Amino acid sequence: MSDIEETDGSEGAEVASGPVAPHRVIGTPPPAPRLLGGGTEPAAAGSESAVSSESAGGVAVADHDEELRQPTEAEIQRGNRAEKVVVACFVIAFLAGCGFIAAYIGLPVGLDRLGPGGSTLDAALRSNLALGTSLSVALLALGLGALLWVRLLMPEVEIVEERHELQSAPADRAAFAETFKQGAGYSQFVKRPLVRRSLILGTLPLVAAPLVLLRDMGPLPGTSLRHTVWSPGRRLLVYGTNTPITPADFSAPGSMITIVPEGYEDDPDALVKAGVILIKFRPGELDIPVRTQGSTLVGTMNWTVDNIVAYSKICTHIGCPVALYEQTTHHILCPCHQSTFDASTGATVIFGPAARPLPQLPMTVNTDGYLVAKSDFTQPVGPSFWERG
C-alpha cells in the first residue's frame, strides 16, 4: 500500500512507499472507491491501493482494492430494518416533545391554578418530573436516531485532503460543490424520505417549545412597578407580629423596625415592593429638606410623625433589602453592594452605586392614634431602571 505525506499545498502530494496507517474518520463505514473532488480514477482491481489528489490539494477517497458494487439483498434488508428503527426513534422524539409541551401547559403549579387545598410543593414535583422525563426522552430519541442513521445507513467513506492555502482556487470551490452533492447522496437524506420526514417530525415539538416557554415572561409591566399597595389610611404593621403601631410604641431613639402594610401581611408579591423601615430620631437630628423630582414632591419633614420617618426597604441599586442601620451615624447600609444612605437627610446617597435616595413613605396618625400611610410612595421603589417601566 502507499503512504501519504502532507505538503504545504504549493507542491503536489509526495508519495513514498511503505505501509499506510489507516486514516479513518470516526463513525464512518466501508470506503467507497470514488473521488470526492478532483483527481484520477481509482486504481484498477488487483493493483495496490492508491490515493489520488490534484496538486492544489484536491480531495480523494482511498481505493483499498474495492470495486464499486451494488448492495446485496441481505444488505438491503439490513438497511430497511435500520431505517425502521431510526424512524421509530424520531417518532418517539415527536411524541415526547408533544408530552413536554402538554405537561408545561396542563400541569398546574401556581396557587391561582391549584384550587382550594392545593399543594405547590407536590404540584411543582409532578411538573418537574413530567417536564424532565419528557424532554429527556425527546432529546435521547433524537440523538439515538441520528447515531443509528450515521452508523447503519450511511456508507463508510475514507477521505484524505492535502493542506492548502486559505484562499481557495475556483477549481477547489467547484470540487467542493461536487463533494457536497456526493455527501448529500451518501447521507441518504434524499433517498430515504421516510427518515427525512420522521426527523423533521421529531424536531417540530422542540422547535415549538421556546414559543410556549415565552409565556412565562408574562405581560409587559407597564406602569405597575411605579405603584405599591400602600394607600391613604392603611395602617403600618410591625413585621412578624403583624400588630399596628403608635408613635408611643416606638419611642426609643436610634431604633429601626420593618413595617408591612395592613391586609398584605402574608402576600409575598405585595411585600416585595411594599416593605418599609421605620426609624426613630432624637429631637433635632432629623433634617429632611423639601425635595422634588420634576413637579413631584419626593421628600419632606411633613411626612414624619414625632421624629419617626419611614423609608422604602428596597435598595435603589438592584433591589436588595437595606436591613442594616448604624445608630451613631444614622447610616442605612445595603449589604449587597454597600450603597449607603443618610437617614437623617431623607435617605440621600452618600456612598455606593445607588443612583437615588430611598423613597420616603408619607405618614400620619389616624383617629385611633395608629401610624398610617398618607398615600403611596410618590416615586417608584426599588432599582432606578424601574422608573422607565
Phi, psi and chi 1 to 4 in degrees:
 res  aa     phi    psi   chi1   chi2   chi3   chi4
   1 MET       -  163.6  -60.4 -179.3   69.6      -
   2 SER  -102.3  148.6   60.6      -      -      -
   3 ASP  -103.8  153.4 -166.3    7.6      -      -
   4 ILE  -124.9  131.0  -60.4  173.7      -      -
   5 GLU  -109.9  134.6  -80.3 -172.5   64.1      -
   6 GLU   -77.8  140.1  -69.5 -172.3  -18.2      -
   7 THR  -115.3  176.9   66.6      -      -      -
   8 ASP   -80.8    0.5   59.9    2.7      -      -
   9 GLY    98.5  -19.9      -      -      -      -
  10 SER   -78.5  -27.1   60.1      -      -      -
  11 GLU  -112.6  165.5  -60.9  -65.4  -21.9      -
  12 GLY   -70.2  168.6      -      -      -      -
  13 ALA   -66.5  136.5      -      -      -      -
  14 GLU   -97.1  119.5 -179.8  179.2  -16.7      -
  15 VAL  -108.8  127.8 -179.8      -      -      -
  16 ALA  -122.2  153.1      -      -      -      -
  17 SER   -78.0  157.5   61.9      -      -      -
  18 GLY   135.1  170.2      -      -      -      -
  19 PRO   -65.9  144.5   23.2  -32.3      -      -
  20 VAL  -101.0  126.4  175.2      -      -      -
  21 ALA   -77.2  136.2      -      -      -      -
  22 PRO   -64.3  129.8   22.3  -31.1      -      -
  23 HIS  -103.4   82.6  -62.0  -81.3      -      -
  24 ARG  -107.0  133.1 -175.6  162.0  -60.2  -84.7
  25 VAL   -80.2  126.4  179.2      -      -      -
  26 ILE   -59.6  130.4  -64.3  177.1      -      -
  27 GLY    89.5    4.8      -      -      -      -
  28 THR  -107.0  148.2   57.7      -      -      -
  29 PRO   -96.8 -167.8   -0.1    3.3      -      -
  30 PRO   -48.6  129.8   12.3  -13.8      -      -
  31 PRO   -57.2  134.0   18.3  -24.6      -      -
  32 ALA   -90.9  129.0      -      -      -      -
  33 PRO   -78.1   62.6   29.9  -33.5      -      -
  34 ARG  -139.3  139.0 -175.0  176.0  179.6 -177.5
  35 LEU   -72.3  146.1  -67.7  177.8      -      -
  36 LEU  -119.8   37.2  -65.2 -177.6      -      -
  37 GLY   148.3   50.9      -      -      -      -
  38 GLY    96.5  141.8      -      -      -      -
  39 GLY   134.3 -171.8      -      -      -      -
  40 THR   -93.5  173.0   61.7      -      -      -
  41 GLU   -70.4  157.9  -66.4  -63.5  -34.0      -
  42 PRO   -61.7  158.0   10.4  -16.0      -      -
  43 ALA   -62.7  148.3      -      -      -      -
  44 ALA   -67.5  158.0      -      -      -      -
  45 ALA   -62.9  138.8      -      -      -      -
  46 GLY    93.0  -17.3      -      -      -      -
  47 SER   -88.0  171.6   64.6      -      -      -
  48 GLU   -68.1  148.4  -67.8 -174.5   -3.1      -
  49 SER   -66.9  146.5   62.3      -      -      -
  50 ALA  -142.0  158.5      -      -      -      -
  51 VAL  -122.5  123.3  177.2      -      -      -
  52 SER  -105.7  144.3  -59.7      -      -      -
  53 SER  -155.0  155.1   63.8      -      -      -
  54 GLU   -81.7  161.4  -65.6 -175.8   -6.4      -
  55 SER   -62.4  -24.4   60.5      -      -      -
  56 ALA   -82.1    2.9      -      -      -      -
  57 GLY    97.5   42.1      -      -      -      -
  58 GLY   -67.0  165.9      -      -      -      -
  59 VAL  -102.7  131.5 -178.9      -      -      -
  60 ALA  -135.6  162.9      -      -      -      -
  61 VAL  -112.7  134.2  175.9      -      -      -
  62 ALA   -65.3  141.0      -      -      -      -
  63 ASP   -80.0  -51.3 -174.4    1.7      -      -
  64 HIS    58.3   32.0  -69.2  -78.5      -      -
  65 ASP    58.6   24.5  -65.5  -29.3      -      -
  66 GLU  -107.2  133.0  -67.9 -170.8    8.3      -
  67 GLU   -93.0  150.1  -67.3 -175.4   -2.9      -
  68 LEU   -65.0  126.7 -166.1   62.9      -      -
  69 ARG  -139.6  160.2   60.8  178.6  177.5   80.8
  70 GLN   -80.5  144.3  -64.1  -63.0  -36.9      -
  71 PRO   -64.9  147.6   23.5  -32.6      -      -
  72 THR   -77.2  168.6   64.0      -      -      -
  73 GLU   -61.9  -37.8 -176.2   65.1   27.1      -
  74 ALA   -65.3  -39.2      -      -      -      -
  75 GLU   -67.0  -37.5  -69.7  173.3  -21.8      -
  76 ILE   -63.3  -42.5  -66.3  175.6      -      -
  77 GLN   -64.6  -41.0  -68.1  178.7   -1.8      -
  78 ARG   -62.5  -40.0  -76.4 -162.5  -60.6  -89.5
  79 GLY   -63.5  -40.3      -      -      -      -
  80 ASN   -66.9  -39.0  -68.7  -23.9      -      -
  81 ARG   -64.9  -41.5  -73.2 -164.5  -62.4  -90.4
  82 ALA   -64.3  -36.8      -      -      -      -
  83 GLU   -61.4  -41.2 -179.5 -178.9   14.6      -
  84 LYS   -63.8  -39.5  -66.5  177.3 -178.6  178.1
  85 VAL   -65.8  -43.0  174.6      -      -      -
  86 VAL   -62.4  -44.6  171.9      -      -      -
  87 VAL   -61.8  -41.0  169.4      -      -      -
  88 ALA   -60.8  -41.1      -      -      -      -
  89 CYS   -62.0  -43.9  -70.9      -      -      -
  90 PHE   -68.0  -35.7  -69.0  156.1      -      -
  91 VAL   -66.8  -40.6  171.2      -      -      -
  92 ILE   -61.1  -40.7  -68.5  172.9      -      -
  93 ALA   -61.1  -39.9      -      -      -      -
  94 PHE   -63.1  -47.2  168.7   74.9      -      -
  95 LEU   -64.0  -41.3  -64.4  176.0      -      -
  96 ALA   -66.6  -37.8      -      -      -      -
  97 GLY   -63.7  -40.8      -      -      -      -
  98 CYS   -63.3  -38.3  -69.0      -      -      -
  99 GLY   -63.6  -36.4      -      -      -      -
 100 PHE   -62.1  -47.0  173.3   82.3      -      -
 101 ILE   -64.9  -40.7  -64.9  177.0      -      -
 102 ALA   -64.2  -40.5      -      -      -      -
 103 ALA   -66.4  -37.9      -      -      -      -
 104 TYR   -65.0  -40.1 -176.1   83.2      -      -
 105 ILE   -81.9  -39.2  -64.1  175.5      -      -
 106 GLY   -90.1  -24.9      -      -      -      -
 107 LEU   -89.3  116.0  -67.9  179.4      -      -
 108 PRO   -72.6  146.6   27.5  -33.6      -      -
 109 VAL  -128.9  -45.9  176.7      -      -      -
 110 GLY   -70.7  155.1      -      -      -      -
 111 LEU   -59.7  -34.6  -75.5  171.6      -      -
 112 ASP   -69.6  -12.1   56.8  -27.5      -      -
 113 ARG  -111.1   -9.8  -58.6  172.2   61.0 -167.0
 114 LEU   -83.2  -31.3  -72.1  175.5      -      -
 115 GLY    86.3  177.5      -      -      -      -
 116 PRO   -60.2  136.6  -19.1   30.5      -      -
 117 GLY    77.6    3.7      -      -      -      -
 118 GLY   -73.5  146.0      -      -      -      -
 119 SER  -107.6  119.0  170.2      -      -      -
 120 THR   -66.7  -31.0   55.4      -      -      -
 121 LEU   -67.3  -47.6 -175.1   60.1      -      -
 122 ASP   -65.2  -40.2  -67.8  -19.3      -      -
 123 ALA   -64.6  -41.8      -      -      -      -
 124 ALA   -65.2  -37.0      -      -      -      -
 125 LEU   -63.9  -47.5  175.9   61.5      -      -
 126 ARG   -63.4  -41.4  -70.7 -167.4  -63.2  -90.7
 127 SER   -64.3  -44.6  176.2      -      -      -
 128 ASN   -64.2  -40.2  -71.7  -19.6      -      -
 129 LEU   -64.1  -44.6  -75.0  175.5      -      -
 130 ALA   -66.2  -44.0      -      -      -      -
 131 LEU   -66.4  -45.8  -67.2  174.5      -      -
 132 GLY   -64.7  -43.2      -      -      -      -
 133 THR   -65.8  -48.3  -58.6      -      -      -
 134 SER   -65.2  -41.2   56.6      -      -      -
 135 LEU   -68.1  -38.0 -175.7   59.6      -      -
 136 SER   -63.3  -44.4  -61.4      -      -      -
 137 VAL   -63.9  -41.3  171.1      -      -      -
 138 ALA   -61.9  -48.0      -      -      -      -
 139 LEU   -68.7  -39.6  -64.7  177.6      -      -
 140 LEU   -64.4  -43.0 -179.2   62.4      -      -
 141 ALA   -65.6  -39.8      -      -      -      -
 142 LEU   -62.6  -45.7  -83.6  177.7      -      -
 143 GLY   -63.8  -43.0      -      -      -      -
 144 LEU   -65.1  -41.9 -178.3   60.5      -      -
 145 GLY   -62.1  -42.8      -      -      -      -
 146 ALA   -65.0  -39.4      -      -      -      -
 147 LEU   -64.2  -47.1  177.0   63.6      -      -
 148 LEU   -65.3  -34.2  -65.8  177.2      -      -
 149 TRP   -59.5  -48.8 -177.6   -3.0      -      -
 150 VAL   -67.1  -43.3  172.1      -      -      -
 151 ARG   -76.5  -33.4  -62.0  -68.8  -66.4  177.2
 152 LEU  -108.5  -23.2  -57.9  179.3      -      -
 153 LEU  -107.2  -33.6  -65.3 -179.6      -      -
 154 MET   -84.0  141.2  -66.1 -174.8 -175.5      -
 155 PRO   -72.3  156.3   27.4  -34.8      -      -
 156 GLU   -82.6  127.3  -66.4 -175.7    4.1      -
 157 VAL  -128.8  126.6  178.0      -      -      -
 158 GLU  -103.1  120.2 -169.9  169.6  -46.0      -
 159 ILE  -119.0  136.3  -60.9  175.3      -      -
 160 VAL  -124.1  131.5  177.8      -      -      -
 161 GLU  -132.5  131.5 -177.3  176.6    5.2      -
 162 GLU   -74.5  149.9  -60.0  -68.4  -19.4      -
 163 ARG   -67.4  144.2  -71.9 -161.7  -60.9  -95.6
 164 HIS  -147.2  171.0   52.5   77.0      -      -
 165 GLU   -66.3  156.3  -64.6  180.0   -2.4      -
 166 LEU   -63.1  -35.6  -66.5  178.6      -      -
 167 GLN   -82.3  117.4 -176.0  176.9    4.5      -
 168 SER   -83.7  142.3  -61.1      -      -      -
 169 ALA   -77.9  158.4      -      -      -      -
 170 PRO   -55.1  -37.2  -26.5   34.7      -      -
 171 ALA   -64.0  -37.6      -      -      -      -
 172 ASP   -67.0  -39.1  -66.6  -28.2      -      -
 173 ARG   -65.6  -39.6  -68.4 -164.5  -68.8  -91.7
 174 ALA   -64.3  -38.9      -      -      -      -
 175 ALA   -64.4  -38.6      -      -      -      -
 176 PHE   -64.0  -41.1  171.8   78.5      -      -
 177 ALA   -60.5  -41.8      -      -      -      -
 178 GLU   -66.3  -39.8 -179.1   62.4   24.8      -
 179 THR   -61.8  -41.2  -59.2      -      -      -
 180 PHE   -62.7  -42.1 -177.9   82.9      -      -
 181 LYS   -63.3  -42.7  -67.9  178.2 -177.7  178.0
 182 GLN   -66.1  -40.0  -67.3 -177.6    9.7      -
 183 GLY   -62.3  -38.8      -      -      -      -
 184 ALA   -62.5  -36.5      -      -      -      -
 185 GLY   -67.2  -42.2      -      -      -      -
 186 TYR   -63.5  -30.7  -72.6  142.4      -      -
 187 SER   -68.8  -14.6   72.3      -      -      -
 188 GLN    66.5    9.7  -53.1  -75.2  -54.1      -
 189 PHE   -64.6  -37.3 -168.5   77.4      -      -
 190 VAL   -85.6  -35.2  176.6      -      -      -
 191 LYS   -71.4  -32.0 -176.6  178.1  179.2 -179.1
 192 ARG  -113.0   84.4  -62.9 -177.9 -177.8  -90.8
 193 PRO   -63.8  -28.0   23.0  -33.0      -      -
 194 LEU   -65.2  -40.2 -168.6   58.2      -      -
 195 VAL   -65.4  -44.3  172.0      -      -      -
 196 ARG   -61.4  -45.3  179.6  176.4   70.0 -108.2
 197 ARG   -68.5  -38.5  -66.6  165.5 -173.6  167.7
 198 SER   -69.2  -33.0   60.5      -      -      -
 199 LEU   -63.1  -46.8  170.4   62.8      -      -
 200 ILE   -61.5  -40.8  -63.7  173.4      -      -
 201 LEU   -62.1  -42.9 -179.7   69.2      -      -
 202 GLY   -66.7  -29.2      -      -      -      -
 203 THR   -88.4  -13.4   55.2      -      -      -
 204 LEU   -57.3  -47.7  -79.3  178.2      -      -
 205 PRO   -62.1  -36.3  -22.5   33.7      -      -
 206 LEU   -69.9  -30.6  -63.2  179.7      -      -
 207 VAL   -71.1  -36.4  173.0      -      -      -
 208 ALA   -79.3  -21.8      -      -      -      -
 209 ALA   -56.4  -45.3      -      -      -      -
 210 PRO   -59.0  -32.7  -24.9   34.2      -      -
 211 LEU   -64.9  -36.5  -58.7  177.6      -      -
 212 VAL   -72.0  -39.6  178.7      -      -      -
 213 LEU   -67.6  -22.6  -63.6  176.4      -      -
 214 LEU   -62.3  -18.0  -73.3  175.4      -      -
 215 ARG   -60.4  -30.1 -173.3 -174.8   67.4  168.6
 216 ASP   -67.4  -18.2  -97.4    0.4      -      -
 217 MET   -69.6  -20.7  -62.7 -175.1   67.0      -
 218 GLY    70.8  178.4      -      -      -      -
 219 PRO   -73.5  161.4   27.2  -34.3      -      -
 220 LEU   -63.2  143.3  -67.1  174.9      -      -
 221 PRO   -68.3  -21.4   24.5  -34.2      -      -
 222 GLY    60.7 -127.8      -      -      -      -
 223 THR  -103.8   12.0   59.9      -      -      -
 224 SER   -64.5  -27.1   61.6      -      -      -
 225 LEU   -73.8  -11.6  -63.6  176.6      -      -
 226 ARG   -82.1  -11.0  -64.9  178.6  177.9  -88.8
 227 HIS  -126.2  153.2  -49.9  -70.9      -      -
 228 THR  -124.5 -175.1   71.0      -      -      -
 229 VAL   -84.9   -3.0  -63.5      -      -      -
 230 TRP   -64.9  138.0  -72.4  107.0      -      -
 231 SER  -147.1  162.5   58.2      -      -      -
 232 PRO   -56.2  130.2  -25.8   34.7      -      -
 233 GLY    86.3   -5.4      -      -      -      -
 234 ARG   -74.2  127.5 -170.7  174.2  -62.1  -80.5
 235 ARG   -74.6  150.6  -66.9 -166.8  -60.9 -177.4
 236 LEU   -89.2  125.2  -77.4   66.0      -      -
 237 LEU  -111.3  142.0  -56.1 -175.6      -      -
 238 VAL   -71.2  127.0  178.4      -      -      -
 239 TYR   -64.0  132.1  176.8   70.2      -      -
 240 GLY   104.0  -58.2      -      -      -      -
 241 THR   -88.4  -20.9   61.6      -      -      -
 242 ASN    56.1   38.9  -64.2  -26.8      -      -
 243 THR  -108.3  143.0   55.6      -      -      -
 244 PRO   -66.9  159.9   23.6  -32.3      -      -
 245 ILE  -131.9  142.6 -175.2  172.0      -      -
 246 THR  -108.5  161.4   66.5      -      -      -
 247 PRO   -57.5  -33.7  -26.9   35.3      -      -
 248 ALA   -68.6  -29.3      -      -      -      -
 249 ASP   -69.9  -19.1  -64.0  -28.2      -      -
 250 PHE  -124.2   69.2 -167.3   53.5      -      -
 251 SER  -108.7   -3.7   57.8      -      -      -
 252 ALA   -86.7  114.1      -      -      -      -
 253 PRO   -60.7  143.8  -22.1   33.8      -      -
 254 GLY    90.0   -3.8      -      -      -      -
 255 SER   -81.6  153.5  -58.3      -      -      -
 256 MET  -141.2  130.9 -175.5 -173.3   80.2      -
 257 ILE  -133.5  161.2   57.5  174.9      -      -
 258 THR   -96.5  138.0  -61.4      -      -      -
 259 ILE  -121.9  143.9  -65.1  -63.9      -      -
 260 VAL  -125.7  156.8  -65.3      -      -      -
 261 PRO   -78.2  140.6   25.7  -32.0      -      -
 262 GLU   -62.5  137.1 -175.9  179.2   27.7      -
 263 GLY    92.6  -11.4      -      -      -      -
 264 TYR  -128.4   25.8  -66.1   90.4      -      -
 265 GLU   -60.4  -33.7  -52.4   92.4  -45.0      -
 266 ASP  -111.0   21.6  -59.1  -41.6      -      -
 267 ASP  -108.2   95.5 -173.4  -15.0      -      -
 268 PRO   -62.7  -31.7   21.0  -31.2      -      -
 269 ASP   -64.5  -39.3  -68.2  -26.4      -      -
 270 ALA   -73.3  -38.4      -      -      -      -
 271 LEU   -70.7  -20.0  -63.5 -178.9      -      -
 272 VAL   -56.8  -36.1  164.9      -      -      -
 273 LYS  -104.6  -22.4  -65.4 -170.3  -62.8 -179.7
 274 ALA   -97.3    1.3      -      -      -      -
 275 GLY   -61.6  138.6      -      -      -      -
 276 VAL  -134.0  145.2  167.6      -      -      -
 277 ILE  -108.8  137.1   52.1  174.9      -      -
 278 LEU  -111.1  127.8 -146.1   61.3      -      -
 279 ILE  -126.8  135.5  -57.5  175.6      -      -
 280 LYS  -103.8  130.8  172.6   70.5  174.1 -178.7
 281 PHE  -114.7  159.3  -72.5   88.6      -      -
 282 ARG   -77.7  157.2  -66.1 -179.1  177.4   85.0
 283 PRO   -56.6  133.1  -25.9   34.8      -      -
 284 GLY    89.5  -14.2      -      -      -      -
 285 GLU   -80.5  -28.5  -69.6 -178.9  -26.6      -
 286 LEU   -89.1  126.5 -169.1   59.1      -      -
 287 ASP  -142.8   85.3 -179.0   21.7      -      -
 288 ILE   -98.8  111.3  -57.8  177.0      -      -
 289 PRO   -71.3  158.2   27.3  -33.2      -      -
 290 VAL   -71.3  116.6  176.0      -      -      -
 291 ARG  -119.6  142.7  -69.7 -172.6  -64.9  111.5
 292 THR  -129.9  153.8   58.4      -      -      -
 293 GLN  -123.2  101.6 -175.4  173.0  -17.0      -
 294 GLY    69.4 -120.7      -      -      -      -
 295 SER  -101.8    8.2   60.2      -      -      -
 296 THR  -101.6  131.5  -56.2      -      -      -
 297 LEU   -77.2  125.5 -171.5   64.6      -      -
 298 VAL  -121.0   -0.9  -64.4      -      -      -
 299 GLY  -172.1  135.5      -      -      -      -
 300 THR  -166.7  154.8  173.6      -      -      -
 301 MET   -66.5  -21.5  -77.5  -71.8  -66.6      -
 302 ASN   -67.7  -11.1  -68.5  -26.2      -      -
 303 TRP   -96.0    7.6  -67.4  -11.1      -      -
 304 THR  -105.7  161.1   66.3      -      -      -
 305 VAL  -134.4  118.8  176.7      -      -      -
 306 ASP    50.9   46.4  -70.2  -13.5      -      -
 307 ASN    62.6   25.3  -66.5  -58.1      -      -
 308 ILE  -107.7  130.7  -59.6  172.9      -      -
 309 VAL  -126.5  148.3   65.1      -      -      -
 310 ALA  -120.0  128.0      -      -      -      -
 311 TYR  -123.9  154.4  -63.8  119.2      -      -
 312 SER   -62.0  141.9  169.5      -      -      -
 313 LYS   -87.7   -1.4 -167.2  174.1 -178.4  176.2
 314 ILE   -98.0  120.1  -48.2  -56.9      -      -
 315 CYS   -62.0  143.1 -179.0      -      -      -
 316 THR   -84.0    6.3   54.3      -      -      -
 317 HIS   -86.0  -74.9  176.8 -143.7      -      -
 318 ILE  -129.4   12.3   59.8  170.7      -      -
 319 GLY    95.5   14.6      -      -      -      -
 320 CYS   -71.3  155.7  -67.3      -      -      -
 321 PRO   -75.5  129.7   25.2  -32.0      -      -
 322 VAL   -90.6   90.9  -73.9      -      -      -
 323 ALA  -108.2    3.8      -      -      -      -
 324 LEU  -109.4  134.5  -57.4  177.2      -      -
 325 TYR  -136.7  130.6  178.5   62.7      -      -
 326 GLU  -104.4  112.2 -170.8  176.7   51.8      -
 327 GLN   -64.5  -40.1  179.3  178.1   -8.6      -
 328 THR   -70.4  -32.8   56.0      -      -      -
 329 THR  -104.4   -8.4   60.3      -      -      -
 330 HIS    62.0   33.1  -48.6  -53.8      -      -
 331 HIS   -96.7  134.0  -70.9  173.0      -      -
 332 ILE  -100.9  129.1  -54.7  170.2      -      -
 333 LEU  -117.6  132.4  177.1   67.2      -      -
 334 CYS   -90.3  121.2  175.3      -      -      -
 335 PRO   -72.3  -14.9   26.5  -33.2      -      -
 336 CYS   -73.3  -52.4  -68.3      -      -      -
 337 HIS  -133.5   20.6  -57.5   94.7      -      -
 338 GLN    62.6   26.3  -72.6   70.0   55.1      -
 339 SER   -64.5  133.6  -68.5      -      -      -
 340 THR  -122.6  133.9  -52.9      -      -      -
 341 PHE  -123.5  142.5  -52.9   86.7      -      -
 342 ASP   -92.4  107.7 -172.2  -13.7      -      -
 343 ALA   -67.7  -25.4      -      -      -      -
 344 SER   -78.0  -15.7   64.2      -      -      -
 345 THR  -119.4   33.8   60.0      -      -      -
 346 GLY    85.7   27.3      -      -      -      -
 347 ALA    57.8   40.0      -      -      -      -
 348 THR   -71.0  150.7   51.8      -      -      -
 349 VAL   -78.3  126.9 -178.9      -      -      -
 350 ILE  -117.3   -9.7   57.8  175.2      -      -
 351 PHE  -164.7  149.9  179.3   78.2      -      -
 352 GLY    98.4 -179.4      -      -      -      -
 353 PRO   -82.0   -7.5   29.1  -34.6      -      -
 354 ALA   -58.7  139.9      -      -      -      -
 355 ALA   -93.7  -17.9      -      -      -      -
 356 ARG  -151.4  164.8   59.1 -168.4  176.8   93.1
 357 PRO   -65.1  162.0  -19.4   31.1      -      -
 358 LEU   -67.2  133.5  -62.8  174.0      -      -
 359 PRO   -60.6  140.8  -24.0   34.3      -      -
 360 GLN   -97.5  134.1 -177.1 -178.3   -9.2      -
 361 LEU   -88.5  120.0  179.2   68.2      -      -
 362 PRO   -62.2  132.6  -22.0   33.5      -      -
 363 MET  -139.1  148.2 -173.2  174.8   52.5      -
 364 THR  -151.9 -169.1 -174.0      -      -      -
 365 VAL  -121.2  135.8  177.4      -      -      -
 366 ASN   -85.9 -176.5   65.5    5.9      -      -
 367 THR   -65.6  -22.0   55.1      -      -      -
 368 ASP   -88.6   -0.3  -63.6  -34.7      -      -
 369 GLY    88.3    5.9      -      -      -      -
 370 TYR   -90.7  149.0  -67.5  111.7      -      -
 371 LEU   -70.6  130.0  -68.5  174.4      -      -
 372 VAL  -136.1  162.9  -63.5      -      -      -
 373 ALA   -81.1  141.0      -      -      -      -
 374 LYS   -78.1  -32.8  -80.7 -174.2  175.1 -178.8
 375 SER  -167.9 -176.4   66.9      -      -      -
 376 ASP   -73.1  171.1 -166.8    3.6      -      -
 377 PHE   -57.1  143.3  -66.5   99.2      -      -
 378 THR   -88.6   -0.9   58.5      -      -      -
 379 GLN  -142.7  159.1   58.1  178.6  -33.4      -
 380 PRO   -61.9  140.7  -21.2   32.0      -      -
 381 VAL   -88.5  164.8  -58.1      -      -      -
 382 GLY    82.5 -162.5      -      -      -      -
 383 PRO   -53.6  146.6  -26.7   34.5      -      -
 384 SER   -64.0  -29.0  -64.2      -      -      -
 385 PHE   -69.5  -15.7   56.3   80.0      -      -
 386 TRP   -63.7  -23.9  -76.8    9.3      -      -
 387 GLU   -61.3  -21.6  -66.9 -176.6  -85.5      -
 388 ARG   -85.5   -6.3  -56.1 -174.5 -177.4   98.5
 389 GLY   -73.6      -      -      -      -      -
